């Protein structure tokens, strides 16, 4: 089997994206997805994304974690697929597309790609009121956000795996975010479910953290820059009485290469 694919990265969050408008990709083959995302024996990626036709919108986005499971919404992945849709002449500078959590807008502005996230209801933000201000927010994917000092010194893989056991009330798993505010700069590290490791960037994690910071009164501005290991993400949002609305995630995107994956049946 030969599969044409595009390798993308959005602030270090990397993906294999496949143009599946012909519906030939075996999307129910978890092992195939795992093999493609394998960093030793495959292409290597945090996740795999399918671009498909949609009857109403510009395209459909289907996202799989590196372990082969179909996941929630992926912020950085949606920015990457917008770039590819432009290269494939599916869109020009704006898109409306369908994903697992509903319909989203995206746009390309001076080389930066932004995606509009779903509103976040304040009633669905859950605070644990502990020393880390642990807070649960779903931004298309479920996130725990915790405040720390000097996050670069933390073994977040070890800590996140322990936290996943502690907060076992979330049956679909959790993404764990380690957030730091230092000298007016916001730094973030994220352990992602499905990857079961730290990723260099997480778009939905950055959005969840921005909502957390704004809701907690730790930042006052509506444009929040968040530095992750893979680069800088920007979240713009509007705080209303009962919800956060008009949420946009933006940052850089790069097509790394285009190639063919060969799977030899034994």
Secondary structure by P-SEA (a helix, b strand, c coil): cbbbbbbbbcccbbbbbbcccccccccccaaaaaaaacccccccccbbbbbbbbccccbbbbbbccccccccccaaaaaaaaaaaaaaccccccccccccccbbbbbbcccbbbbbbccccccccccccccccbbbbbccccbbbbbbccccccaaaaaaaaaaaaacccccbbbbbbbbbcccbbbbbbbcccccccccccaaaaaaaaaaaaaaccccccbbbbbcccbbbbbbbbbccccccbbbbbbbbbbcccbbbbbbcc
